[in-house]
Amino acid sequence: MVHIFAKSAANALRGILFVWQRQRNFRIEVIIGTFVIILTILLQFTYMEVVSILVAVSVVVGAELFNSIVEELLDTVEPHYSVHVGRLKDVTAGTVLLLSLFAVVIGVLTVIHHYTFVLH
C-alpha cells in the first residue's frame, strides 16, 4: 500500500516538475504564493487569515496546473494553429487570470482585516 502511494506521489511530482520547467507563469505564481504565505506567517496573521491566503494561492496554482493540462492536450490533438484551439486556450488562461484577481482581492481584504483587527 505504501509502495503504491509512493509511486503515485513520484508520478505527481514528476508532473509538477514538468509544468515548473515549461511554464513561466506557474513558476511566478508559486514563488509569489510562497512569499505571500511566508509573509503572512512572519507578520503573525491569525490562523484563519493564513488559511484564507493559503486557499487563494492554492486555487491560483491549481488553476495554472489545469491550464497547462488543457494546453498540452490541445497541442497534442491539434498541433497546428487553430482558431478554436486558440479560443479554448484563451478561456483557460482567462480563468487563471480571473482567479488570480480574486486571490489578490482576498489578500487585500485579509490584510485590511488583519490590521483593522490589530489596531482595535
N, CA, C and O atoms as a GROMACS GRO file, in nm:
protein
  480
    1MET      N    1   0.082  -0.119   0.000
    1MET     CA    2   0.000   0.000   0.000
    1MET      C    3   0.087   0.126   0.000
    1MET      O    4   0.062   0.219  -0.077
    2VAL      N    5   0.188   0.129   0.085
    2VAL     CA    6   0.278   0.244   0.092
    2VAL      C    7   0.355   0.258  -0.039
    2VAL      O    8   0.378   0.369  -0.086
    3HIS      N    9   0.395   0.145  -0.097
    3HIS     CA   10   0.469   0.146  -0.223
    3HIS      C   11   0.384   0.207  -0.335
    3HIS      O   12   0.435   0.283  -0.417
    4ILE      N   13   0.256   0.172  -0.338
    4ILE     CA   14   0.166   0.225  -0.440
    4ILE      C   15   0.151   0.376  -0.424
    4ILE      O   16   0.154   0.451  -0.521
    5PHE      N   17   0.136   0.421  -0.298
    5PHE     CA   18   0.125   0.564  -0.272
    5PHE      C   19   0.253   0.637  -0.311
    5PHE      O   20   0.248   0.743  -0.372
    6ALA      N   21   0.368   0.579  -0.277
    6ALA     CA   22   0.496   0.642  -0.309
    6ALA      C   23   0.513   0.655  -0.461
    6ALA      O   24   0.563   0.757  -0.509
    7LYS      N   25   0.470   0.553  -0.535
    7LYS     CA   26   0.480   0.559  -0.681
    7LYS      C   27   0.387   0.667  -0.736
    7LYS      O   28   0.425   0.742  -0.827
    8SER      N   29   0.266   0.676  -0.683
    8SER     CA   30   0.171   0.779  -0.726
    8SER      C   31   0.224   0.919  -0.694
    8SER      O   32   0.213   1.010  -0.775
    9ALA      N   33   0.283   0.935  -0.574
    9ALA     CA   34   0.340   1.064  -0.535
    9ALA      C   35   0.456   1.102  -0.627
    9ALA      O   36   0.469   1.218  -0.666
   10ALA      N   37   0.538   1.004  -0.662
   10ALA     CA   38   0.651   1.031  -0.753
   10ALA      C   39   0.600   1.074  -0.890
   10ALA      O   40   0.656   1.166  -0.951
   11ASN      N   41   0.495   1.009  -0.939
   11ASN     CA   42   0.436   1.048  -1.068
   11ASN      C   43   0.380   1.190  -1.061
   11ASN      O   44   0.398   1.269  -1.154
   12ALA      N   45   0.313   1.222  -0.952
   12ALA     CA   46   0.256   1.356  -0.934
   12ALA      C   47   0.366   1.461  -0.931
   12ALA      O   48   0.354   1.566  -0.994
   13LEU      N   49   0.472   1.434  -0.857
   13LEU     CA   50   0.584   1.529  -0.850
   13LEU      C   51   0.650   1.546  -0.986
   13LEU      O   52   0.692   1.656  -1.021
   14ARG      N   53   0.659   1.438  -1.063
   14ARG     CA   54   0.715   1.448  -1.198
   14ARG      C   55   0.627   1.540  -1.284
   14ARG      O   56   0.679   1.618  -1.364
   15GLY      N   57   0.496   1.531  -1.268
   15GLY     CA   58   0.404   1.618  -1.342
   15GLY      C   59   0.420   1.764  -1.303
   15GLY      O   60   0.422   1.852  -1.389
   16ILE      N   61   0.433   1.789  -1.174
   16ILE     CA   62   0.453   1.926  -1.126
   16ILE      C   63   0.586   1.980  -1.177
   16ILE      O   64   0.594   2.096  -1.218
   17LEU      N   65   0.690   1.897  -1.175
   17LEU     CA   66   0.822   1.939  -1.226
   17LEU      C   67   0.814   1.970  -1.376
   17LEU      O   68   0.876   2.065  -1.423
   18PHE      N   69   0.738   1.890  -1.449
   18PHE     CA   70   0.718   1.914  -1.592
   18PHE      C   71   0.660   2.054  -1.616
   18PHE      O   72   0.708   2.128  -1.701
   19VAL      N   73   0.557   2.089  -1.539
   19VAL     CA   74   0.495   2.221  -1.553
   19VAL      C   75   0.592   2.329  -1.507
   19VAL      O   76   0.602   2.434  -1.571
   20TRP      N   77   0.663   2.305  -1.396
   20TRP     CA   78   0.760   2.403  -1.344
   20TRP      C   79   0.864   2.437  -1.451
   20TRP      O   80   0.900   2.553  -1.468
   21GLN      N   81   0.913   2.336  -1.521
   21GLN     CA   82   1.018   2.356  -1.620
   21GLN      C   83   0.969   2.429  -1.745
   21GLN      O   84   1.047   2.498  -1.811
   22ARG      N   85   0.840   2.416  -1.778
   22ARG     CA   86   0.791   2.466  -1.905
   22ARG      C   87   0.700   2.587  -1.898
   22ARG      O   88   0.675   2.653  -1.999
   23GLN      N   89   0.649   2.617  -1.780
   23GLN     CA   90   0.551   2.724  -1.769
   23GLN      C   91   0.601   2.836  -1.676
   23GLN      O   92   0.600   2.823  -1.554
   24ARG      N   93   0.644   2.945  -1.737
   24ARG     CA   94   0.696   3.059  -1.662
   24ARG      C   95   0.592   3.113  -1.563
   24ARG      O   96   0.626   3.144  -1.449
   25ASN      N   97   0.466   3.123  -1.605
   25ASN     CA   98   0.362   3.176  -1.516
   25ASN      C   99   0.344   3.089  -1.392
   25ASN      O  100   0.320   3.140  -1.283
   26PHE      N  101   0.355   2.958  -1.408
   26PHE     CA  102   0.344   2.867  -1.294
   26PHE      C  103   0.456   2.897  -1.194
   26PHE      O  104   0.431   2.906  -1.074
   27ARG      N  105   0.578   2.913  -1.243
   27ARG     CA  106   0.691   2.944  -1.154
   27ARG      C  107   0.668   3.076  -1.081
   27ARG      O  108   0.691   3.086  -0.960
   28ILE      N  109   0.622   3.177  -1.154
   28ILE     CA  110   0.596   3.308  -1.094
   28ILE      C  111   0.489   3.296  -0.986
   28ILE      O  112   0.505   3.351  -0.876
   29GLU      N  113   0.381   3.226  -1.016
   29GLU     CA  114   0.270   3.212  -0.920
   29GLU      C  115   0.313   3.135  -0.795
   29GLU      O  116   0.273   3.170  -0.684
   30VAL      N  117   0.392   3.031  -0.813
   30VAL     CA  118   0.439   2.954  -0.698
   30VAL      C  119   0.533   3.039  -0.612
   30VAL      O  120   0.523   3.037  -0.489
   31ILE      N  121   0.622   3.113  -0.674
   31ILE     CA  122   0.716   3.197  -0.600
   31ILE      C  123   0.642   3.308  -0.525
   31ILE      O  124   0.667   3.331  -0.407
   32ILE      N  125   0.552   3.376  -0.593
   32ILE     CA  126   0.475   3.482  -0.527
   32ILE      C  127   0.389   3.424  -0.416
   32ILE      O  128   0.383   3.479  -0.306
   33GLY      N  129   0.323   3.312  -0.443
   33GLY     CA  130   0.239   3.248  -0.342
   33GLY      C  131   0.317   3.207  -0.219
   33GLY      O  132   0.272   3.227  -0.106
   34THR      N  133   0.434   3.149  -0.240
   34THR     CA  134   0.519   3.109  -0.128
   34THR      C  135   0.562   3.231  -0.047
   34THR      O  136   0.558   3.229   0.076
   35PHE      N  137   0.603   3.336  -0.116
   35PHE     CA  138   0.643   3.460  -0.050
   35PHE      C  139   0.529   3.517   0.034
   35PHE      O  140   0.549   3.558   0.149
   36VAL      N  141   0.409   3.521  -0.024
   36VAL     CA  142   0.292   3.576   0.046
   36VAL      C  143   0.259   3.492   0.169
   36VAL      O  144   0.231   3.548   0.276
   37ILE      N  145   0.262   3.362   0.157
   37ILE     CA  146   0.231   3.274   0.271
   37ILE      C  147   0.334   3.293   0.382
   37ILE      O  148   0.298   3.304   0.499
   38ILE      N  149   0.461   3.297   0.346
   38ILE     CA  150   0.566   3.320   0.447
   38ILE      C  151   0.548   3.456   0.513
   38ILE      O  152   0.564   3.468   0.634
   39LEU      N  153   0.516   3.556   0.434
   39LEU     CA  154   0.495   3.691   0.487
   39LEU      C  155   0.380   3.694   0.587
   39LEU      O  156   0.390   3.758   0.692
   40THR      N  157   0.269   3.627   0.555
   40THR     CA  158   0.156   3.627   0.649
   40THR      C  159   0.192   3.558   0.780
   40THR      O  160   0.143   3.596   0.887
   41ILE      N  161   0.277   3.458   0.773
   41ILE     CA  162   0.320   3.390   0.896
   41ILE      C  163   0.414   3.482   0.975
   41ILE      O  164   0.399   3.496   1.096
   42LEU      N  165   0.510   3.543   0.906
   42LEU     CA  166   0.604   3.633   0.974
   42LEU      C  167   0.535   3.754   1.036
   42LEU      O  168   0.576   3.803   1.141
   43LEU      N  169   0.429   3.802   0.970
   43LEU     CA  170   0.355   3.918   1.022
   43LEU      C  171   0.251   3.877   1.127
   43LEU      O  172   0.171   3.958   1.172
   44GLN      N  173   0.253   3.750   1.162
   44GLN     CA  174   0.168   3.695   1.268
   44GLN      C  175   0.020   3.712   1.239
   44GLN      O  176  -0.058   3.751   1.326
   45PHE      N  177  -0.017   3.684   1.116
   45PHE     CA  178  -0.159   3.681   1.083
   45PHE      C  179  -0.222   3.567   1.161
   45PHE      O  180  -0.155   3.472   1.200
   46THR      N  181  -0.352   3.577   1.183
   46THR     CA  182  -0.422   3.471   1.257
   46THR      C  183  -0.425   3.344   1.173
   46THR      O  184  -0.400   3.346   1.052
   47TYR      N  185  -0.456   3.236   1.239
   47TYR     CA  186  -0.466   3.107   1.172
   47TYR      C  187  -0.561   3.115   1.052
   47TYR      O  188  -0.527   3.070   0.943
   48MET      N  189  -0.680   3.171   1.072
   48MET     CA  190  -0.779   3.177   0.964
   48MET      C  191  -0.736   3.272   0.852
   48MET      O  192  -0.770   3.249   0.736
   49GLU      N  193  -0.662   3.376   0.885
   49GLU     CA  194  -0.610   3.465   0.780
   49GLU      C  195  -0.508   3.392   0.694
   49GLU      O  196  -0.508   3.405   0.572
   50VAL      N  197  -0.420   3.315   0.758
   50VAL     CA  198  -0.321   3.237   0.684
   50VAL      C  199  -0.392   3.132   0.598
   50VAL      O  200  -0.355   3.111   0.483
   51VAL      N  201  -0.493   3.068   0.654
   51VAL     CA  202  -0.567   2.966   0.578
   51VAL      C  203  -0.635   3.029   0.456
   51VAL      O  204  -0.633   2.971   0.348
   52SER      N  205  -0.694   3.146   0.473
   52SER     CA  206  -0.762   3.210   0.359
   52SER      C  207  -0.662   3.245   0.249
   52SER      O  208  -0.692   3.230   0.130
   53ILE      N  209  -0.544   3.291   0.287
   53ILE     CA  210  -0.439   3.321   0.188
   53ILE      C  211  -0.392   3.191   0.123
   53ILE      O  212  -0.373   3.186   0.002
   54LEU      N  213  -0.373   3.089   0.203
   54LEU     CA  214  -0.329   2.960   0.150
   54LEU      C  215  -0.430   2.903   0.050
   54LEU      O  216  -0.390   2.850  -0.054
   55VAL      N  217  -0.558   2.915   0.080
   55VAL     CA  218  -0.661   2.868  -0.013
   55VAL      C  219  -0.655   2.949  -0.142
   55VAL      O  220  -0.661   2.891  -0.251
   56ALA      N  221  -0.644   3.079  -0.132
   56ALA     CA  222  -0.640   3.164  -0.252
   56ALA      C  223  -0.519   3.128  -0.339
   56ALA      O  224  -0.532   3.116  -0.461
   57VAL      N  225  -0.404   3.110  -0.278
   57VAL     CA  226  -0.283   3.074  -0.352
   57VAL      C  227  -0.300   2.936  -0.416
   57VAL      O  228  -0.264   2.916  -0.532
   58SER      N  229  -0.355   2.843  -0.340
   58SER     CA  230  -0.375   2.707  -0.391
   58SER      C  231  -0.468   2.704  -0.511
   58SER      O  232  -0.446   2.629  -0.606
   59VAL      N  233  -0.573   2.785  -0.507
   59VAL     CA  234  -0.667   2.790  -0.620
   59VAL      C  235  -0.597   2.841  -0.745
   59VAL      O  236  -0.617   2.787  -0.854
   60VAL      N  237  -0.516   2.944  -0.731
   60VAL     CA  238  -0.446   3.000  -0.847
   60VAL      C  239  -0.346   2.899  -0.904
   60VAL      O  240  -0.340   2.878  -1.025
   61VAL      N  241  -0.268   2.838  -0.817
   61VAL     CA  242  -0.168   2.740  -0.862
   61VAL      C  243  -0.237   2.619  -0.925
   61VAL      O  244  -0.192   2.568  -1.028
   62GLY      N  245  -0.345   2.574  -0.863
   62GLY     CA  246  -0.421   2.462  -0.920
   62GLY      C  247  -0.479   2.496  -1.056
   62GLY      O  248  -0.478   2.414  -1.147
   63ALA      N  249  -0.530   2.618  -1.070
   63ALA     CA  250  -0.585   2.661  -1.198
   63ALA      C  251  -0.477   2.666  -1.304
   63ALA      O  252  -0.501   2.631  -1.420
   64GLU      N  253  -0.358   2.708  -1.266
   64GLU     CA  254  -0.248   2.713  -1.362
   64GLU      C  255  -0.207   2.571  -1.405
   64GLU      O  256  -0.175   2.548  -1.522
   65LEU      N  257  -0.209   2.478  -1.312
   65LEU     CA  258  -0.182   2.338  -1.348
   65LEU      C  259  -0.288   2.287  -1.445
   65LEU      O  260  -0.256   2.221  -1.544
   66PHE      N  261  -0.414   2.318  -1.417
   66PHE     CA  262  -0.523   2.278  -1.506
   66PHE      C  263  -0.506   2.342  -1.643
   66PHE      O  264  -0.525   2.276  -1.745
   67ASN      N  265  -0.470   2.468  -1.647
   67ASN     CA  266  -0.445   2.538  -1.772
   67ASN      C  267  -0.334   2.468  -1.852
   67ASN      O  268  -0.344   2.455  -1.974
   68SER      N  269  -0.231   2.424  -1.783
   68SER     CA  270  -0.121   2.354  -1.850
   68SER      C  271  -0.168   2.220  -1.908
   68SER      O  272  -0.125   2.180  -2.016
   69ILE      N  273  -0.256   2.152  -1.835
   69ILE     CA  274  -0.313   2.026  -1.886
   69ILE      C  275  -0.390   2.051  -2.015
   69ILE      O  276  -0.371   1.980  -2.114
   70VAL      N  277  -0.475   2.151  -2.013
   70VAL     CA  278  -0.556   2.183  -2.130
   70VAL      C  279  -0.466   2.220  -2.248
   70VAL      O  280  -0.489   2.174  -2.360
   71GLU      N  281  -0.365   2.302  -2.225
   71GLU     CA  282  -0.274   2.342  -2.334
   71GLU      C  283  -0.202   2.222  -2.393
   71GLU      O  284  -0.194   2.208  -2.515
   72GLU      N  285  -0.150   2.135  -2.308
   72GLU     CA  286  -0.079   2.015  -2.356
   72GLU      C  287  -0.173   1.926  -2.436
   72GLU      O  288  -0.137   1.875  -2.543
   73LEU      N  289  -0.293   1.907  -2.384
   73LEU     CA  290  -0.391   1.823  -2.452
   73LEU      C  291  -0.429   1.881  -2.588
   73LEU      O  292  -0.432   1.810  -2.688
   74LEU      N  293  -0.457   2.010  -2.591
   74LEU     CA  294  -0.495   2.074  -2.717
   74LEU      C  295  -0.381   2.074  -2.818
   74LEU      O  296  -0.404   2.055  -2.937
   75ASP      N  297  -0.257   2.094  -2.771
   75ASP     CA  298  -0.142   2.091  -2.862
   75ASP      C  299  -0.120   1.951  -2.918
   75ASP      O  300  -0.070   1.935  -3.030
   76THR      N  301  -0.158   1.849  -2.841
   76THR     CA  302  -0.146   1.711  -2.889
   76THR      C  303  -0.254   1.680  -2.992
   76THR      O  304  -0.227   1.618  -3.095
   77VAL      N  305  -0.376   1.723  -2.963
   77VAL     CA  306  -0.489   1.696  -3.052
   77VAL      C  307  -0.476   1.775  -3.182
   77VAL      O  308  -0.503   1.723  -3.290
   78GLU      N  309  -0.435   1.902  -3.170
   78GLU     CA  310  -0.426   1.990  -3.287
   78GLU      C  311  -0.292   2.064  -3.283
   78GLU      O  312  -0.285   2.176  -3.231
   79PRO      N  313  -0.186   2.002  -3.338
   79PRO     CA  314  -0.053   2.064  -3.331
   79PRO      C  315  -0.037   2.190  -3.416
   79PRO      O  316   0.056   2.268  -3.394
   80HIS      N  317  -0.125   2.210  -3.513
   80HIS     CA  318  -0.118   2.328  -3.599
   80HIS      C  319  -0.212   2.436  -3.545
   80HIS      O  320  -0.304   2.407  -3.468
   81TYR      N  321  -0.188   2.559  -3.588
   81TYR     CA  322  -0.271   2.669  -3.541
   81TYR      C  323  -0.418   2.643  -3.574
   81TYR      O  324  -0.453   2.601  -3.684
   82SER      N  325  -0.503   2.670  -3.476
   82SER     CA  326  -0.646   2.657  -3.494
   82SER      C  327  -0.715   2.767  -3.414
   82SER      O  328  -0.682   2.789  -3.298
   83VAL      N  329  -0.809   2.836  -3.476
   83VAL     CA  330  -0.884   2.941  -3.408
   83VAL      C  331  -0.957   2.883  -3.287
   83VAL      O  332  -0.961   2.945  -3.181
   84HIS      N  333  -1.015   2.764  -3.304
   84HIS     CA  334  -1.092   2.702  -3.196
   84HIS      C  335  -1.002   2.665  -3.077
   84HIS      O  336  -1.037   2.687  -2.962
   85VAL      N  337  -0.887   2.609  -3.109
   85VAL     CA  338  -0.792   2.575  -3.002
   85VAL      C  339  -0.744   2.701  -2.932
   85VAL      O  340  -0.732   2.704  -2.810
   86GLY      N  341  -0.717   2.805  -3.010
   86GLY     CA  342  -0.676   2.932  -2.951
   86GLY      C  343  -0.779   2.988  -2.856
   86GLY      O  344  -0.746   3.040  -2.750
   87ARG      N  345  -0.906   2.976  -2.893
   87ARG     CA  346  -1.013   3.024  -2.806
   87ARG      C  347  -1.017   2.945  -2.675
   87ARG      O  348  -1.032   3.002  -2.567
   88LEU      N  349  -1.004   2.814  -2.686
   88LEU     CA  350  -1.006   2.731  -2.564
   88LEU      C  351  -0.889   2.765  -2.472
   88LEU      O  352  -0.904   2.771  -2.350
   89LYS      N  353  -0.773   2.786  -2.532
   89LYS     CA  354  -0.657   2.826  -2.453
   89LYS      C  355  -0.680   2.962  -2.388
   89LYS      O  356  -0.642   2.984  -2.273
   90ASP      N  357  -0.742   3.052  -2.461
   90ASP     CA  358  -0.773   3.185  -2.406
   90ASP      C  359  -0.868   3.174  -2.287
   90ASP      O  360  -0.852   3.244  -2.187
   91VAL      N  361  -0.966   3.086  -2.298
   91VAL     CA  362  -1.062   3.068  -2.190
   91VAL      C  363  -0.994   3.014  -2.064
   91VAL      O  364  -1.019   3.063  -1.954
   92THR      N  365  -0.907   2.914  -2.080
   92THR     CA  366  -0.840   2.861  -1.961
   92THR      C  367  -0.743   2.964  -1.902
   92THR      O  368  -0.729   2.975  -1.780
   93ALA      N  369  -0.676   3.038  -1.989
   93ALA     CA  370  -0.587   3.144  -1.939
   93ALA      C  371  -0.668   3.253  -1.870
   93ALA      O  372  -0.625   3.307  -1.768
   94GLY      N  373  -0.783   3.285  -1.925
   94GLY     CA  374  -0.872   3.383  -1.862
   94GLY      C  375  -0.921   3.337  -1.727
   94GLY      O  376  -0.937   3.417  -1.635
   95THR      N  377  -0.945   3.208  -1.714
   95THR     CA  378  -0.985   3.152  -1.585
   95THR      C  379  -0.876   3.174  -1.481
   95THR      O  380  -0.904   3.214  -1.368
   96VAL      N  381  -0.752   3.148  -1.520
   96VAL     CA  382  -0.639   3.169  -1.428
   96VAL      C  383  -0.629   3.317  -1.391
   96VAL      O  384  -0.609   3.351  -1.274
   97LEU      N  385  -0.644   3.404  -1.489
   97LEU     CA  386  -0.637   3.548  -1.464
   97LEU      C  387  -0.747   3.591  -1.366
   97LEU      O  388  -0.721   3.663  -1.270
   98LEU      N  389  -0.868   3.547  -1.391
   98LEU     CA  390  -0.980   3.584  -1.305
   98LEU      C  391  -0.960   3.534  -1.162
   98LEU      O  392  -0.982   3.607  -1.066
   99LEU      N  393  -0.918   3.408  -1.149
   99LEU     CA  394  -0.892   3.355  -1.015
   99LEU      C  395  -0.775   3.426  -0.947
   99LEU      O  396  -0.775   3.444  -0.825
  100SER      N  397  -0.677   3.468  -1.025
  100SER     CA  398  -0.565   3.545  -0.969
  100SER      C  399  -0.612   3.680  -0.916
  100SER      O  400  -0.570   3.724  -0.809
  101LEU      N  401  -0.700   3.745  -0.990
  101LEU     CA  402  -0.755   3.873  -0.945
  101LEU      C  403  -0.836   3.855  -0.816
  101LEU      O  404  -0.826   3.936  -0.724
  102PHE      N  405  -0.916   3.749  -0.810
  102PHE     CA  406  -0.991   3.721  -0.687
  102PHE      C  407  -0.896   3.692  -0.571
  102PHE      O  408  -0.922   3.732  -0.458
  103ALA      N  409  -0.785   3.623  -0.599
  103ALA     CA  410  -0.687   3.596  -0.494
  103ALA      C  411  -0.626   3.725  -0.442
  103ALA      O  412  -0.603   3.739  -0.322
  104VAL      N  413  -0.599   3.819  -0.532
  104VAL     CA  414  -0.547   3.949  -0.489
  104VAL      C  415  -0.649   4.020  -0.401
  104VAL      O  416  -0.612   4.077  -0.298
  105VAL      N  417  -0.776   4.017  -0.439
  105VAL     CA  418  -0.881   4.080  -0.358
  105VAL      C  419  -0.888   4.013  -0.221
  105VAL      O  420  -0.898   4.082  -0.119
  106ILE      N  421  -0.883   3.881  -0.217
  106ILE     CA  422  -0.882   3.809  -0.089
  106ILE      C  423  -0.762   3.852  -0.006
  106ILE      O  424  -0.775   3.875   0.115
  107GLY      N  425  -0.646   3.864  -0.069
  107GLY     CA  426  -0.527   3.907   0.002
  107GLY      C  427  -0.540   4.047   0.059
  107GLY      O  428  -0.506   4.071   0.175
  108VAL      N  429  -0.589   4.139  -0.023
  108VAL     CA  430  -0.605   4.278   0.022
  108VAL      C  431  -0.706   4.284   0.137
  108VAL      O  432  -0.680   4.351   0.238
  109LEU      N  433  -0.818   4.217   0.122
  109LEU     CA  434  -0.919   4.217   0.230
  109LEU      C  435  -0.866   4.154   0.358
  109LEU      O  436  -0.898   4.198   0.468
  110THR      N  437  -0.784   4.051   0.343
  110THR     CA  438  -0.726   3.985   0.460
  110THR      C  439  -0.628   4.078   0.531
  110THR      O  440  -0.627   4.085   0.654
  111VAL      N  441  -0.547   4.148   0.454
  111VAL     CA  442  -0.453   4.244   0.514
  111VAL      C  443  -0.529   4.356   0.584
  111VAL      O  444  -0.495   4.393   0.697
  112ILE      N  445  -0.632   4.409   0.518
  112ILE     CA  446  -0.713   4.515   0.580
  112ILE      C  447  -0.777   4.465   0.709
  112ILE      O  448  -0.775   4.534   0.811
  113HIS      N  449  -0.832   4.344   0.704
  113HIS     CA  450  -0.896   4.286   0.824
  113HIS      C  451  -0.793   4.268   0.935
  113HIS      O  452  -0.820   4.298   1.051
  114HIS      N  453  -0.676   4.218   0.900
  114HIS     CA  454  -0.573   4.192   1.000
  114HIS      C  455  -0.533   4.321   1.072
  114HIS      O  456  -0.529   4.326   1.195
  115TYR      N  457  -0.504   4.425   0.995
  115TYR     CA  458  -0.458   4.548   1.058
  115TYR      C  459  -0.571   4.626   1.122
  115TYR      O  460  -0.547   4.701   1.218
  116THR      N  461  -0.693   4.612   1.074
  116THR     CA  462  -0.807   4.672   1.142
  116THR      C  463  -0.831   4.605   1.276
  116THR      O  464  -0.858   4.670   1.377
  117PHE      N  465  -0.819   4.471   1.275
  117PHE     CA  466  -0.838   4.392   1.398
  117PHE      C  467  -0.727   4.419   1.498
  117PHE      O  468  -0.754   4.430   1.618
  118VAL      N  469  -0.603   4.431   1.453
  118VAL     CA  470  -0.489   4.454   1.540
  118VAL      C  471  -0.496   4.592   1.602
  118VAL      O  472  -0.461   4.609   1.719
  119LEU      N  473  -0.540   4.692   1.526
  119LEU     CA  474  -0.544   4.829   1.577
  119LEU      C  475  -0.657   4.855   1.677
  119LEU      O  476  -0.651   4.952   1.753
  120HIS      N  477  -0.758   4.769   1.678
  120HIS     CA  478  -0.869   4.791   1.771
  120HIS      C  479  -0.856   4.709   1.893
  120HIS      O  480  -0.941   4.715   1.981
   0.00000   0.00000   0.00000
